[in-house]
């Protein structure tokens, strides 16, 4: 069993990792799925695409800033002496089809 404790979250790693890109992709997907709520019916195609992109960029910025704010608050709480998030990991044996096919159900005897 392995014990893992998160003591500090680097704000730079949040901003410069793939996290903002993934948030942008999911926000863009959300914008495309909710086209009826977002777009003006009289707008042209180019204006509609720009509205979707701006919506995705602004929401991505808001989500990343709030994530960094939450990480900053977490780091401040940890600096005041409170414990970090603890995770316990244990190794699990993998079962394969060969092992499971060798196992047979017990035979019951009728008396």
N, C-alpha and C positions, 0 to 999 in steps of 0.2 A: 504494500500500500504506500502511495506517495501522498504527501501533504504539500499543498501549494498555497501560498498566501500572496495576494496582490497588494504590494505596499505603495506603489506609485505608478501613475499612468502618465506617460509622456504626452504633453499636448501637441508636440511637434509630430509625434507618430500618428496622431489622429488626423492632423491636417495634411500630412504628406504621404499617407498610405492610400490604399485603394478604397478606403471607406467613403470618401466624398464621391468618387466615381460610381460606386454601387448605389449610393443614395440617389445620385442624379439619374441613373438608369431606372430605378424603381419609381422615382417621381415623374420621369418622362412617361413611363408606362401608365401610371395613374392618370396623367394628363390626357393621354390618348384614349384611355378607356372612358374618361369622363368628358368627352368632347362637347356634349350637349350643354353641360353646366358652364363650361369655360369660354366658349366661342360666341361671338356676335354673329347672328345669322346673316347679316348684310355685309360682313367683312369678306374680303377676297382671300384667295388661297395663301398668298404670301403673308398677309396680315395674320391669318389663323395660325400658320406655322410659327411666326414670331411670338404670338401670344402664348403658345404652348411652350416654346423654348424659354421665354422669360419667366413663365410660371414655374417651370422645372428648375431654372437657375436660382430664382429667389427662394423657393422652398428648400432646395439643397443647402443654400447658404444658411438659412434659418436653422435647419436640422443640425448641421455641422457646428454652428455656433452654440446651440443649446447642448450638444454633446460635449463640446470642449468646456462649457461652463459647468456641466455636471462633473466632468473629470477634475476640473480645478477645485470644485467644492469637495470632492472625494479626497484629493490630495491635501487640502487644508485640514480636513477632519483627521486624516491619518497623521499629519504633523502635530496635532494637538495630543497625540498619544493613544488614540483609539485603535483597536485592532482592524486589520484589513479584511478583505473578503477571503475566506478560507475554502479551499476546494480539496476534497479527498479523492484520489484516483486509485483504482485498483486494476490489476491486470486480469483479463478474462481469457479463458481458453477458448479458442475458436473451434467450432464443430464443423466437420466436413460431411459430405454426403456418404463417404465411405464409412466413417465412424458411426453415423446414424443408421446405415443399412445393416451393419453388423449386429446392432442391438436388436434383440428379439424380445417379444412380450413373454412374460412367464406363462407357462402352461398350467391350467387348473385341472385337477383330477376330479372326476365325478365319482362320488361314493354313494 
